[in-house]
């Protein structure tokens, strides 16, 4: 998954670290539903950036579980995966997307 990756612009995420989310905005509710329906069960997380919309670097989040509430909100249990660099920014149905490349850690 490197093209048109859905981006959740919110907070900082790190590899292997759990990141529980309370999703209530309609655009992100749609994004999470699509991630589950397509089977990718992952999306990118970046912090906000006033000039570009979101940061140049972020972390993929793997969805472990989603609890959908009756009013449309959801509680999403995610864990950090690979780190990435943003190559190109886009937009789809109100939420941000990006073309990315994964970062490789230097082996010790």
C-alpha positions in Angstrom: 0.0 0.0 0.0 1.9 3.0 -1.3 -0.6 4.9 -3.6 -3.6 6.9 -2.5 -3.0 5.9 1.1 -5.8 7.3 3.4 -4.3 9.8 5.9 -5.6 10.4 9.4 -4.3 13.9 10.3 -4.3 13.9 14.1 -1.4 12.9 16.3 2.0 11.3 16.3 2.1 7.5 15.9 5.1 5.2 16.4 5.9 1.6 15.2 4.8 -1.1 17.6 2.9 1.4 19.9 -0.9 1.0 20.3 -2.9 4.1 19.2 -6.6 3.9 20.2 -8.8 6.4 18.3 -12.3 7.8 18.8 -13.6 8.5 15.3 -16.5 10.9 15.1 -15.9 13.2 12.1 -17.9 12.0 9.0 -14.9 12.1 6.7 -12.9 9.8 9.0 -15.9 7.5 9.7 -16.0 7.0 5.9 -12.3 6.4 5.7 -12.3 3.8 8.5 -15.3 2.0 6.9 -13.5 1.9 3.5 -10.3 0.6 5.2 -12.3 -2.3 6.7 -14.3 -3.0 3.5 -11.3 -3.1 1.2 -9.5 -5.4 3.6 -6.3 -3.3 3.8 -7.1 -2.5 7.5 -4.5 0.2 7.5 -4.0 3.9 7.0 -1.4 6.6 7.6 -1.2 8.8 10.6 0.5 12.3 10.4 0.4 15.4 12.5 -1.0 18.6 11.1 1.2 21.0 9.2 -0.1 24.6 8.6 1.7 24.9 5.2 1.1 21.4 3.7 -1.9 20.2 5.5 0.0 17.3 7.1 3.6 16.4 7.9 6.1 15.0 5.4 6.7 11.9 7.6 4.3 9.6 9.4 3.5 6.1 10.5 1.2 3.4 9.1 -1.5 2.2 11.6 -2.8 -1.4 11.4 -6.4 -1.7 12.5 -6.7 -4.5 15.1 -10.4 -4.0 16.0 -13.2 -1.6 15.4 -16.3 -1.1 17.6 -19.0 0.8 15.7 -21.4 2.7 18.0 -25.1 3.1 17.2 -24.8 6.8 16.4 -22.1 6.2 13.7 -19.0 6.9 15.8 -16.4 4.2 16.3 -13.6 3.3 18.7 -10.7 2.0 16.7 -7.9 -0.1 18.2 -4.8 0.4 16.1 -1.1 -0.3 16.4 1.8 1.5 14.7 3.5 -0.2 11.7 6.1 1.1 9.3 7.2 4.7 9.1 6.9 6.5 5.8 7.7 9.7 3.8 5.0 11.5 1.9 5.8 11.9 -1.9 2.5 13.4 -3.1 -0.6 14.7 -1.3 -4.2 14.3 -2.4 -7.8 14.4 -1.2 -10.6 11.9 -1.5 -14.2 12.5 -0.3 -13.0 15.0 2.4 -10.1 13.1 3.9 -6.4 13.4 2.9 -4.5 10.8 0.9 -0.9 10.4 -0.1 1.5 8.5 -2.2 4.2 7.3 0.1 7.5 5.5 0.4 8.4 3.4 3.4 11.5 4.2 5.4 14.1 1.5 6.1 15.8 1.4 9.4 19.6 1.1 9.5 20.5 -2.4 10.7 22.6 -2.3 13.9 
